[in-house]
Amino acid sequence: MTTVAATTMVMWGGLCVIFPLLFVSVDCLPLDKPAGDVNVRNGGIAANIASVETNYKGSWQLFAPDAGVSGMHLILLPTTNKALMFDSTVWKISKLKLPKPPCRKVEDTPNEEDCFAHSILMDYENARLKPLRLNYDTWCSSGALDINGRLVSTGGYNNGSDTVRVLDICQDCVWQEYPGSLANGRWYATQVTLGDGRFMVFGGRGFPTYEFVPAEGQRNAKNQAIDFKFLVETHDPVENNLYPFIYLNTDGTLFVFANNRSILLDTNTNMIVHEFPVLPGGSRNYPASGCSCMLPITLQPDEKRAFIPTEVMICGGAAHEAFTLADLARPKVFLPASKDCGRIDISKRSKANWKIQTMPSPRILGDALILPTGDVLLINGAKSGSAGWDDARDPNMVPVLYRVVTGPGHTTKFVELAPTTIPRMYHSTSAVLPDGKILVAGSNTNPGYIYDALFPTETRVEKLSPHYLDPALDPLRTEILFDKSANWLLYGQRFEVQVRGGDPIIDVQKLQVNIYYPPFTTHGISMNQRMIRVGVYGVRKDVVEPDVSIIAFQAPPNGNIAPPGFYMMFVVYNGVPCRRAIWVHLKASQVRAVEMQHFRGQGRQIFGFLVMPRSGLVWMWTWLKDLLERALYKAIENDGGKHPIFDPNQLLLLLLQCNRKWLVYELCCNGEDLQLVLDQTSGSAVKSKRSFLFGSIEMLIKLVPGNSAGTVTAYYLSSTGDKHDEIDFEFLGNVSGQPYIVHTNIYTQGNGSREQQFYPWFDPTADFHNYTIHWNPTEVVWYIDNLPIRVFRNYENEGIAFPNKQGMRVQASLWNADNWATRGGLEKIDWNSAPFIARLRRFRARACKWDGPVSINQCATKSPANWWTSPSYSQLSNSQIGQMNWVRQNFMIYDYCKDPKRFNGQIPPECFKQQF
């Protein structure tokens, strides 16, 4: 690849304008129709999927004896293995000090410093802690993940009440805080995500208003807060309408529940379009804090229904006077909490009514979590009293499973699970983890960190293993193949997830594919928690690995059903969740990713540059003009006018009039393939924005058809510099009727000459074929259509270099190599056959992002997140070895290890080592 790399550098050096748009990673196949009605087609609320019965009540584990900070607020950060917990700066103390200066300057007392941590990242695999510095008070704040997985937090107390905070998901990211961003103070407010990814924040003590959350670093004017009479009407003398329950309805309206009343709000007109019946039985919102969730939304394949059934459930709470009696009366009086759950289908509007069900025990201050199975877990809280300092009694130590749908074997709605031994009262939190366990933290009924109280400030963190983690069910548990499953989704498109295990023949009637949006949990409210049961087209067996099943499904059709962002994807079979969920990134389009990432300077995804001859841009004038208008408008909107305003026509003219041969453009992302084009003027190439160290890099490629002699289509990983590492697929063209040659090579520390070549056992020009490079600390494996063709193992301890210390970018190119590519250069390119076009599709990089030398250890560490380090990927299985031997015995045409003349009789040392 030395010649190719040099050519590529010349091509990118010839760019007249650096205008970074996306390297589109889209499966553009049209949606397949299901072979028969294989998906459960039902009313749409949590389909009645068959599941096995277990009497297992779960088990508890003390995960972290001391987290240092009491988890008043809790949320999982995507793809990081981290849970974020924080409390409040108002106490000026915790059990964990900041590792180094500066300390926080205490507001209103400038000579006082607070050197304690009030925010931590906890690795939920090993309980390692990372303290994060906060300056603006987060007490009783709100939050949600944005489209890129960052936490955007709003409000809080005192100097934090009008603050917007952002925490990104990079290794060294810290809080970015923007005081004064909100028009009103938002203490005990609720933040909700809209279908386009924007946020709104509702209510807060003393402010019955709502507003849109401004872009990072921007400020709302006072007149941008919208009066909301509903919050005035639902305000008791002791409030009982703070932290309102708010959910995005599938029609784009917002369901807002406060105290005991609920409405649908049209945020486009700021009009209430419907009010539901009153929920009887007391108040449900802070300080009479019940808990709530939107039940799973069940979709059908090729979803076309105008109205998607959507149910909300609200459980527990207290009498309207509960806070008055517990907080203000002397002696304190602790009224029993509510035992009922109300459930309503909000999509029915005027026909909707509350259905009341009774829990096994009263509950206030608890959480309602949606489990991977689609059922609900009621956990934490108390049986009497109210929210507030020392205002509750009788800890409810028993979590309760609520079965959303009952049927044969599951006739009881509520099932009590194994109790904890740690009271989780006011300010307790919980979260669903990718392995299906429940992380449980917090509990502080005291105004500060106090340890001699009736309920001491709690910094211990537990894990609950629910009923479905019964060891007896382990043989039924499937395993998602991370490197062979979609980790990004586009609305309405068809995608696949591959699993190992389950029954020999997967029964679709027992199957669920559920995507779960992790909530921001605090004070008994789980903001933006959402599960969507996607429509499954069907299941087929992998022809190579019989124990692998390939599940085809359709992503949700729009953002009102599933707002854009990161979701955990669970495959549930027989009611048993997979061993570990994978994170998937749901996007509206690649254009929005351009707007949100590149102009905002985030650029964390695996996108790059696509370069082609300028002649190819002329026909795209109208489309590209529209793209530029949208991208520039969004850049200006998000960055407060920091970018100069260009007229898209003038910018396009500048591009087209440039004297260079190369221009940048983005391929349209719906229904088209990414094309590499070669003509007599120029070639083309793509390059990822990010570098990676270990993982799986996958591409579907359809090679140049017809007379392709002299052309080379390259697909490879490469670092930079004289001591670069590189892993190559190259496809050497040939004259019509003669086979391509698949050319593989690997460079370590700048040294290559390790070529192996194969004839393909198929026509690589007739259809797309999968080419995957799997790379981990143990070995590099080249795959074609899931068949391994070559392995290069790590023998670094014996002096043989291995690519494990440099991040590599993903690159692909189509170029003129007729001086050597076909019959040693005897066959030249026939330019009469130009343009030559190779097509790329479904670029997937499930890999560890390179963040510099720190990644050498991070990416090689054995952990569930670093799936490529698991033993199953350290060596080929016996069946894979058999597959590779078949390829090598029948289609291998050159092996450098068998060419001693080339090396003057000195065969490279790795040739004497076992490779597979």
WOCOR-V347819 format. One record per residue. N is the residue number from 1. BURIAL is 1 if it has 24 or more other ideal C-beta (glycine too) atoms within 12 Angstrom, else 0. Layout:
BEGIN
n->{N & N}
burial->{BURIAL & BURIAL}
END
This chain:
BEGIN
n->{1 & 2 & 3 & 4 & 5 & 6 & 7 & 8 & 9 & 10 & 11 & 12 & 13 & 14 & 15 & 16 & 17 & 18 & 19 & 20 & 21 & 22 & 23 & 24 & 25 & 26 & 27 & 28 & 29 & 30 & 31 & 32 & 33 & 34 & 35 & 36 & 37 & 38 & 39 & 40 & 41 & 42 & 43 & 44 & 45 & 46 & 47 & 48 & 49 & 50 & 51 & 52 & 53 & 54 & 55 & 56 & 57 & 58 & 59 & 60 & 61 & 62 & 63 & 64 & 65 & 66 & 67 & 68 & 69 & 70 & 71 & 72 & 73 & 74 & 75 & 76 & 77 & 78 & 79 & 80 & 81 & 82 & 83 & 84 & 85 & 86 & 87 & 88 & 89 & 90 & 91 & 92 & 93 & 94 & 95 & 96 & 97 & 98 & 99 & 100 & 101 & 102 & 103 & 104 & 105 & 106 & 107 & 108 & 109 & 110 & 111 & 112 & 113 & 114 & 115 & 116 & 117 & 118 & 119 & 120 & 121 & 122 & 123 & 124 & 125 & 126 & 127 & 128 & 129 & 130 & 131 & 132 & 133 & 134 & 135 & 136 & 137 & 138 & 139 & 140 & 141 & 142 & 143 & 144 & 145 & 146 & 147 & 148 & 149 & 150 & 151 & 152 & 153 & 154 & 155 & 156 & 157 & 158 & 159 & 160 & 161 & 162 & 163 & 164 & 165 & 166 & 167 & 168 & 169 & 170 & 171 & 172 & 173 & 174 & 175 & 176 & 177 & 178 & 179 & 180 & 181 & 182 & 183 & 184 & 185 & 186 & 187 & 188 & 189 & 190 & 191 & 192 & 193 & 194 & 195 & 196 & 197 & 198 & 199 & 200 & 201 & 202 & 203 & 204 & 205 & 206 & 207 & 208 & 209 & 210 & 211 & 212 & 213 & 214 & 215 & 216 & 217 & 218 & 219 & 220 & 221 & 222 & 223 & 224 & 225 & 226 & 227 & 228 & 229 & 230 & 231 & 232 & 233 & 234 & 235 & 236 & 237 & 238 & 239 & 240 & 241 & 242 & 243 & 244 & 245 & 246 & 247 & 248 & 249 & 250 & 251 & 252 & 253 & 254 & 255 & 256 & 257 & 258 & 259 & 260 & 261 & 262 & 263 & 264 & 265 & 266 & 267 & 268 & 269 & 270 & 271 & 272 & 273 & 274 & 275 & 276 & 277 & 278 & 279 & 280 & 281 & 282 & 283 & 284 & 285 & 286 & 287 & 288 & 289 & 290 & 291 & 292 & 293 & 294 & 295 & 296 & 297 & 298 & 299 & 300 & 301 & 302 & 303 & 304 & 305 & 306 & 307 & 308 & 309 & 310 & 311 & 312 & 313 & 314 & 315 & 316 & 317 & 318 & 319 & 320 & 321 & 322 & 323 & 324 & 325 & 326 & 327 & 328 & 329 & 330 & 331 & 332 & 333 & 334 & 335 & 336 & 337 & 338 & 339 & 340 & 341 & 342 & 343 & 344 & 345 & 346 & 347 & 348 & 349 & 350 & 351 & 352 & 353 & 354 & 355 & 356 & 357 & 358 & 359 & 360 & 361 & 362 & 363 & 364 & 365 & 366 & 367 & 368 & 369 & 370 & 371 & 372 & 373 & 374 & 375 & 376 & 377 & 378 & 379 & 380 & 381 & 382 & 383 & 384 & 385 & 386 & 387 & 388 & 389 & 390 & 391 & 392 & 393 & 394 & 395 & 396 & 397 & 398 & 399 & 400 & 401 & 402 & 403 & 404 & 405 & 406 & 407 & 408 & 409 & 410 & 411 & 412 & 413 & 414 & 415 & 416 & 417 & 418 & 419 & 420 & 421 & 422 & 423 & 424 & 425 & 426 & 427 & 428 & 429 & 430 & 431 & 432 & 433 & 434 & 435 & 436 & 437 & 438 & 439 & 440 & 441 & 442 & 443 & 444 & 445 & 446 & 447 & 448 & 449 & 450 & 451 & 452 & 453 & 454 & 455 & 456 & 457 & 458 & 459 & 460 & 461 & 462 & 463 & 464 & 465 & 466 & 467 & 468 & 469 & 470 & 471 & 472 & 473 & 474 & 475 & 476 & 477 & 478 & 479 & 480 & 481 & 482 & 483 & 484 & 485 & 486 & 487 & 488 & 489 & 490 & 491 & 492 & 493 & 494 & 495 & 496 & 497 & 498 & 499 & 500 & 501 & 502 & 503 & 504 & 505 & 506 & 507 & 508 & 509 & 510 & 511 & 512 & 513 & 514 & 515 & 516 & 517 & 518 & 519 & 520 & 521 & 522 & 523 & 524 & 525 & 526 & 527 & 528 & 529 & 530 & 531 & 532 & 533 & 534 & 535 & 536 & 537 & 538 & 539 & 540 & 541 & 542 & 543 & 544 & 545 & 546 & 547 & 548 & 549 & 550 & 551 & 552 & 553 & 554 & 555 & 556 & 557 & 558 & 559 & 560 & 561 & 562 & 563 & 564 & 565 & 566 & 567 & 568 & 569 & 570 & 571 & 572 & 573 & 574 & 575 & 576 & 577 & 578 & 579 & 580 & 581 & 582 & 583 & 584 & 585 & 586 & 587 & 588 & 589 & 590 & 591 & 592 & 593 & 594 & 595 & 596 & 597 & 598 & 599 & 600 & 601 & 602 & 603 & 604 & 605 & 606 & 607 & 608 & 609 & 610 & 611 & 612 & 613 & 614 & 615 & 616 & 617 & 618 & 619 & 620 & 621 & 622 & 623 & 624 & 625 & 626 & 627 & 628 & 629 & 630 & 631 & 632 & 633 & 634 & 635 & 636 & 637 & 638 & 639 & 640 & 641 & 642 & 643 & 644 & 645 & 646 & 647 & 648 & 649 & 650 & 651 & 652 & 653 & 654 & 655 & 656 & 657 & 658 & 659 & 660 & 661 & 662 & 663 & 664 & 665 & 666 & 667 & 668 & 669 & 670 & 671 & 672 & 673 & 674 & 675 & 676 & 677 & 678 & 679 & 680 & 681 & 682 & 683 & 684 & 685 & 686 & 687 & 688 & 689 & 690 & 691 & 692 & 693 & 694 & 695 & 696 & 697 & 698 & 699 & 700 & 701 & 702 & 703 & 704 & 705 & 706 & 707 & 708 & 709 & 710 & 711 & 712 & 713 & 714 & 715 & 716 & 717 & 718 & 719 & 720 & 721 & 722 & 723 & 724 & 725 & 726 & 727 & 728 & 729 & 730 & 731 & 732 & 733 & 734 & 735 & 736 & 737 & 738 & 739 & 740 & 741 & 742 & 743 & 744 & 745 & 746 & 747 & 748 & 749 & 750 & 751 & 752 & 753 & 754 & 755 & 756 & 757 & 758 & 759 & 760 & 761 & 762 & 763 & 764 & 765 & 766 & 767 & 768 & 769 & 770 & 771 & 772 & 773 & 774 & 775 & 776 & 777 & 778 & 779 & 780 & 781 & 782 & 783 & 784 & 785 & 786 & 787 & 788 & 789 & 790 & 791 & 792 & 793 & 794 & 795 & 796 & 797 & 798 & 799 & 800 & 801 & 802 & 803 & 804 & 805 & 806 & 807 & 808 & 809 & 810 & 811 & 812 & 813 & 814 & 815 & 816 & 817 & 818 & 819 & 820 & 821 & 822 & 823 & 824 & 825 & 826 & 827 & 828 & 829 & 830 & 831 & 832 & 833 & 834 & 835 & 836 & 837 & 838 & 839 & 840 & 841 & 842 & 843 & 844 & 845 & 846 & 847 & 848 & 849 & 850 & 851 & 852 & 853 & 854 & 855 & 856 & 857 & 858 & 859 & 860 & 861 & 862 & 863 & 864 & 865 & 866 & 867 & 868 & 869 & 870 & 871 & 872 & 873 & 874 & 875 & 876 & 877 & 878 & 879 & 880 & 881 & 882 & 883 & 884 & 885 & 886 & 887 & 888 & 889 & 890 & 891 & 892 & 893 & 894 & 895 & 896 & 897 & 898 & 899 & 900 & 901 & 902 & 903 & 904 & 905 & 906 & 907 & 908 & 909 & 910 & 911 & 912 & 913 & 914 & 915 & 916}
burial->{1 & 1 & 0 & 1 & 1 & 0 & 1 & 1 & 0 & 0 & 1 & 1 & 0 & 1 & 1 & 0 & 1 & 0 & 1 & 1 & 1 & 1 & 1 & 1 & 1 & 1 & 1 & 1 & 0 & 0 & 1 & 0 & 0 & 1 & 0 & 0 & 0 & 1 & 1 & 1 & 0 & 1 & 0 & 1 & 1 & 1 & 1 & 1 & 1 & 1 & 1 & 1 & 0 & 1 & 0 & 0 & 0 & 1 & 0 & 1 & 1 & 0 & 1 & 1 & 0 & 0 & 1 & 1 & 1 & 1 & 1 & 1 & 1 & 1 & 1 & 1 & 1 & 1 & 1 & 1 & 1 & 1 & 1 & 1 & 1 & 1 & 1 & 1 & 1 & 1 & 1 & 1 & 1 & 1 & 1 & 1 & 0 & 1 & 0 & 0 & 0 & 0 & 0 & 1 & 0 & 0 & 0 & 0 & 0 & 0 & 0 & 0 & 0 & 1 & 0 & 1 & 1 & 1 & 1 & 1 & 1 & 1 & 1 & 1 & 1 & 0 & 1 & 0 & 1 & 1 & 1 & 1 & 1 & 1 & 1 & 1 & 1 & 1 & 1 & 1 & 1 & 1 & 1 & 1 & 1 & 1 & 1 & 1 & 1 & 1 & 1 & 1 & 1 & 1 & 1 & 1 & 1 & 1 & 1 & 1 & 1 & 1 & 1 & 1 & 1 & 1 & 1 & 1 & 1 & 1 & 1 & 0 & 1 & 0 & 1 & 1 & 1 & 1 & 1 & 0 & 1 & 1 & 1 & 1 & 1 & 1 & 1 & 1 & 1 & 1 & 1 & 1 & 1 & 1 & 1 & 1 & 1 & 1 & 1 & 1 & 1 & 1 & 1 & 1 & 1 & 0 & 1 & 1 & 1 & 1 & 1 & 1 & 1 & 1 & 1 & 1 & 0 & 1 & 0 & 1 & 0 & 0 & 0 & 0 & 1 & 1 & 0 & 1 & 0 & 1 & 1 & 0 & 0 & 1 & 1 & 1 & 0 & 1 & 1 & 1 & 1 & 1 & 1 & 1 & 1 & 1 & 1 & 1 & 1 & 1 & 1 & 1 & 1 & 1 & 1 & 1 & 1 & 1 & 1 & 1 & 1 & 1 & 1 & 1 & 1 & 0 & 1 & 0 & 0 & 0 & 0 & 0 & 0 & 1 & 1 & 1 & 0 & 0 & 1 & 0 & 1 & 1 & 1 & 1 & 1 & 1 & 1 & 1 & 1 & 1 & 1 & 1 & 1 & 1 & 1 & 1 & 1 & 1 & 1 & 1 & 1 & 1 & 1 & 0 & 0 & 0 & 0 & 1 & 1 & 1 & 1 & 1 & 1 & 1 & 1 & 1 & 1 & 1 & 1 & 1 & 1 & 1 & 1 & 1 & 1 & 1 & 1 & 0 & 0 & 0 & 0 & 0 & 0 & 1 & 1 & 1 & 1 & 1 & 1 & 1 & 1 & 1 & 1 & 1 & 1 & 1 & 1 & 1 & 1 & 0 & 0 & 1 & 0 & 1 & 0 & 0 & 1 & 0 & 1 & 1 & 1 & 1 & 1 & 1 & 1 & 1 & 1 & 1 & 1 & 1 & 1 & 1 & 1 & 1 & 1 & 1 & 1 & 1 & 1 & 1 & 1 & 1 & 1 & 1 & 1 & 1 & 1 & 1 & 1 & 1 & 1 & 1 & 1 & 1 & 1 & 1 & 1 & 1 & 1 & 1 & 1 & 1 & 1 & 1 & 1 & 0 & 0 & 0 & 0 & 1 & 0 & 0 & 1 & 1 & 1 & 1 & 1 & 1 & 1 & 1 & 0 & 1 & 1 & 1 & 1 & 1 & 1 & 1 & 1 & 1 & 1 & 1 & 1 & 1 & 1 & 1 & 1 & 1 & 1 & 1 & 1 & 1 & 1 & 1 & 1 & 1 & 0 & 1 & 1 & 0 & 0 & 0 & 0 & 1 & 1 & 0 & 1 & 1 & 1 & 1 & 1 & 1 & 1 & 1 & 1 & 1 & 1 & 1 & 1 & 1 & 0 & 0 & 1 & 0 & 0 & 1 & 1 & 1 & 1 & 1 & 1 & 1 & 1 & 1 & 1 & 1 & 1 & 1 & 1 & 1 & 1 & 1 & 1 & 1 & 1 & 1 & 1 & 1 & 1 & 1 & 1 & 1 & 0 & 0 & 0 & 1 & 0 & 1 & 1 & 1 & 1 & 1 & 1 & 1 & 1 & 1 & 1 & 1 & 1 & 1 & 1 & 1 & 1 & 1 & 1 & 1 & 1 & 1 & 1 & 1 & 1 & 1 & 1 & 1 & 1 & 1 & 1 & 1 & 1 & 0 & 0 & 1 & 0 & 1 & 1 & 0 & 0 & 1 & 1 & 1 & 1 & 1 & 1 & 1 & 1 & 1 & 1 & 1 & 1 & 1 & 1 & 1 & 1 & 1 & 1 & 1 & 1 & 1 & 1 & 1 & 1 & 1 & 1 & 1 & 1 & 1 & 1 & 1 & 1 & 1 & 1 & 1 & 1 & 1 & 1 & 1 & 1 & 1 & 1 & 1 & 1 & 1 & 1 & 1 & 1 & 1 & 1 & 1 & 1 & 1 & 0 & 1 & 1 & 1 & 1 & 1 & 1 & 1 & 1 & 1 & 1 & 1 & 1 & 1 & 0 & 1 & 1 & 0 & 0 & 1 & 0 & 0 & 0 & 1 & 1 & 0 & 1 & 1 & 0 & 1 & 1 & 1 & 0 & 1 & 1 & 0 & 0 & 1 & 1 & 0 & 0 & 0 & 0 & 0 & 0 & 0 & 0 & 1 & 0 & 0 & 1 & 1 & 0 & 0 & 1 & 1 & 0 & 0 & 0 & 1 & 1 & 1 & 1 & 1 & 1 & 1 & 1 & 1 & 1 & 0 & 0 & 0 & 1 & 1 & 1 & 1 & 1 & 1 & 1 & 0 & 0 & 1 & 1 & 1 & 1 & 1 & 1 & 1 & 1 & 1 & 1 & 1 & 1 & 1 & 1 & 1 & 1 & 1 & 1 & 1 & 1 & 1 & 1 & 1 & 1 & 1 & 1 & 1 & 1 & 1 & 1 & 1 & 1 & 1 & 1 & 1 & 1 & 1 & 1 & 0 & 0 & 0 & 0 & 1 & 1 & 1 & 1 & 1 & 1 & 1 & 1 & 1 & 1 & 1 & 1 & 0 & 0 & 0 & 1 & 1 & 1 & 1 & 1 & 1 & 1 & 1 & 1 & 1 & 0 & 0 & 0 & 1 & 1 & 1 & 1 & 1 & 1 & 1 & 1 & 1 & 0 & 0 & 0 & 1 & 1 & 0 & 0 & 1 & 1 & 1 & 1 & 1 & 1 & 1 & 1 & 1 & 1 & 1 & 1 & 1 & 1 & 1 & 1 & 1 & 1 & 1 & 1 & 1 & 1 & 1 & 1 & 1 & 1 & 1 & 0 & 0 & 0 & 0 & 0 & 1 & 1 & 1 & 1 & 1 & 1 & 1 & 1 & 1 & 1 & 1 & 1 & 1 & 1 & 1 & 1 & 1 & 1 & 1 & 0 & 1 & 1 & 1 & 0 & 0 & 0 & 0 & 1 & 1 & 1 & 0 & 0 & 0 & 0 & 1 & 1 & 1 & 1 & 1 & 1 & 1 & 1 & 1 & 1 & 1 & 1 & 1 & 1 & 1 & 1 & 1 & 0 & 0 & 0 & 0 & 1 & 0 & 0 & 1 & 1 & 1 & 1 & 0 & 1 & 1 & 1 & 1 & 1 & 1 & 1 & 1 & 0 & 0 & 1 & 0 & 0 & 1 & 0 & 0 & 0 & 1 & 0 & 0 & 1 & 1 & 0 & 0 & 1 & 1 & 0 & 0 & 1 & 1 & 1 & 0 & 1 & 1 & 1 & 0 & 0 & 0 & 0 & 0 & 0 & 0 & 0 & 0 & 0 & 1 & 0 & 1 & 1 & 0 & 0 & 0 & 1 & 1}
END
